[in-house]
Amino acid sequence: MLGPGLSELTVLALIPTLGVTELLVIFLIIVVIFGASKLPQLGRGLGEGISNFKKGLKEKEAEREALEDGEKVQPK
């Protein structure tokens, strides 16, 4: 429940967008916290996490479609 007179569009309009300046500040804070030498490792780990997540989604989607078609799914 959003409250009286508030719709989803009103709430979304209240969320500010991030501009270039804000993104640079966030990046600088990350560099200060983790150091420049750790950034490649952070990026690599984030990329692997995203690819594993997408792979899992595709596997679940294929499993769901197989179950809908009545096929027997082998657990991995």
C-alpha positions, -999 to 999 in steps of 0.1 A, spaced: 0 0 0 16 33 -11 -7 56 7 -35 80 -3 -29 97 -36 4 79 -44 7 57 -74 37 37 -86 45 64 -112 45 91 -86 69 70 -64 92 63 -95 92 100 -103 105 108 -68 136 85 -73 164 106 -88 185 94 -117 222 92 -113 242 116 -134 278 116 -145 289 135 -114 272 111 -90 287 81 -108 322 96 -106 318 102 -69 306 66 -64 336 53 -84 361 74 -64 346 61 -32 350 25 -44 386 32 -54 394 47 -20 378 18 -2 392 -11 -22 423 4 -38 431 6 -75 449 -28 -75 417 -46 -63 394 -32 -90 402 -58 -117 395 -86 -92 362 -69 -81 352 -65 -118 361 -101 -126 342 -115 -96 312 -93 -104 312 -105 -140 315 -142 -130 286 -137 -106 264 -122 -132 272 -149 -158 266 -176 -133 233 -160 -124 222 -158 -161 233 -194 -166 212 -205 -137 182 -186 -150 186 -203 -184 188 -237 -168 157 -232 -147 138 -218 -177 148 -249 -198 138 -272 -169 104 -254 -165 98 -257 -203 107 -294 -202 83 -300 -173 55 -282 -192 62 -304 -222 59 -335 -200 96 -345 -204 115 -361 -176 142 -338 -163 174 -353 -150 188 -335 -119 223 -323 -121 
